Amino acid sequence: MDYPERFANLPEYAFPRLRALLDSHAPGGEAVAFTIGEPRHPMPAFVGEVLAQSLAEFGKYPANDGTPELLAAISAWLKRRFHVEVAENRIMALNGTREGLFNAAVALSPETKRSKKPVVLIPNPFYQVYAVAAVEVGAEPVFVPATEETGFLPDYASLPAEVLDRATIAYLCSPANPQGAVAPRDYLAQLLHLAEKHDFRVFADECYSELWREAPPPGALEVAAAEGIDPERVAVFHSLSKRSNLPGLRSGFVASGVENIRHIRRLRAYAGAPLPLPIQRVSERVWADEAHVVENRALYAEKYADAAEIFAGVNSFRLPDGGFFLWLPVPDGEEAALKLWRETGVRVLPGAYLAREVNGENPGKGYIRVALVAPREETQRGLIRLRDCLYT
Ligand SMILES: Cc1ncc(COP(=O)(O)O)c(C=O)c1O
């Protein structure tokens, strides 16, 4: 039997590649996993109680778009956090942002643009679902370096007009996985004006927006509102996975203009997987609570401070502006990951596995990604071993 051609050239996902690189070697010490970005701080204490109260609702088909109460809680959060009025008909509940980043592209990216094959713009390195979404919608993925020279954000404005004119979607991740860069207001405003000029949509993946170090990152919707830009130009994606340490709940949302959301909702009425009602009830409560988010940030702040102290003598070290990853320069990411595992048992991800090679260059090659998700002491121990192995 045949399989779809369009997915045939997808590279192996990062984690099987990592296992192939490391697993035939014994760890050189107690294993410490800095690889997976799975939050491990406590989830809000009330989750179990709310879930128990709504168990009977597993017996019902859930509201496809999100219950009115959930959408209202999200709208209220957007208002508190980003000072924007986003009515409930501009929001759709998601099973986490990953599927939403894919399915929104399916719902919104046209087959052709100006009679040509469309382009989807993707920062490089990037969260991998963007690339498979581009392939799914029949677009040419264009990987745009997000390196130290560009402030770890993609310089979309530098692309040829011919490419920008074919763009249907530009993905942006801020705070960025893996680099931790936060897109400033000016950057977002310029990108949105570029989108107006060349008629594409900005998909802003803001799932790390609550894990910031010094100041809350601006959101693309609020910048669009401030700049008087049509909300249909932008879709923002948020999640409870990182904000609230609930990666297994599978709960997030997309917010955009009324028309975009209408299109997304229509597709999902046919083929979507709505969130079970008890999950929607829990989510409603979690979006309404900020206390646990403040505590969560404080736990990351301790680990950032530890990292800054541990790497104090290392010139190339920089703390991220947001998110929970360190993006550390090394001569070669794969060699560094292998050496670190064999000599110390610390497991990190080679940056090349999160990026694509373009014109013979992989912008992740000279990096490793270190997820600061483990408890504080374990993180400290791991970082000290990492520094001693790779930076002394
Ligand atoms: C940049 C980025 N976007 C989206 C996601 C998806 O998160 P979720 O589907 O749990 O909301 C992740 C998860 O690691 C991520 O790092």
The ligand as an ORCA input file, in Angstrom:
! r2SCAN-3c Opt
* xyz 0 1
  C       7.244     26.393     21.041
  C       6.201     25.416     21.417
  N       4.990     25.553     20.879
  C       3.999     24.694     21.180
  C       4.214     23.633     22.047
  C       3.088     22.695     22.286
  O       2.639     22.720     23.572
  P       1.213     22.190     23.964
  O       0.672     21.419     22.797
  O       1.441     21.330     25.140
  O       0.392     23.410     24.255
  C       5.469     23.459     22.632
  C       5.706     22.322     23.538
  O       6.767     21.961     23.909
  C       6.491     24.379     22.309
  O       7.710     24.270     22.839
*
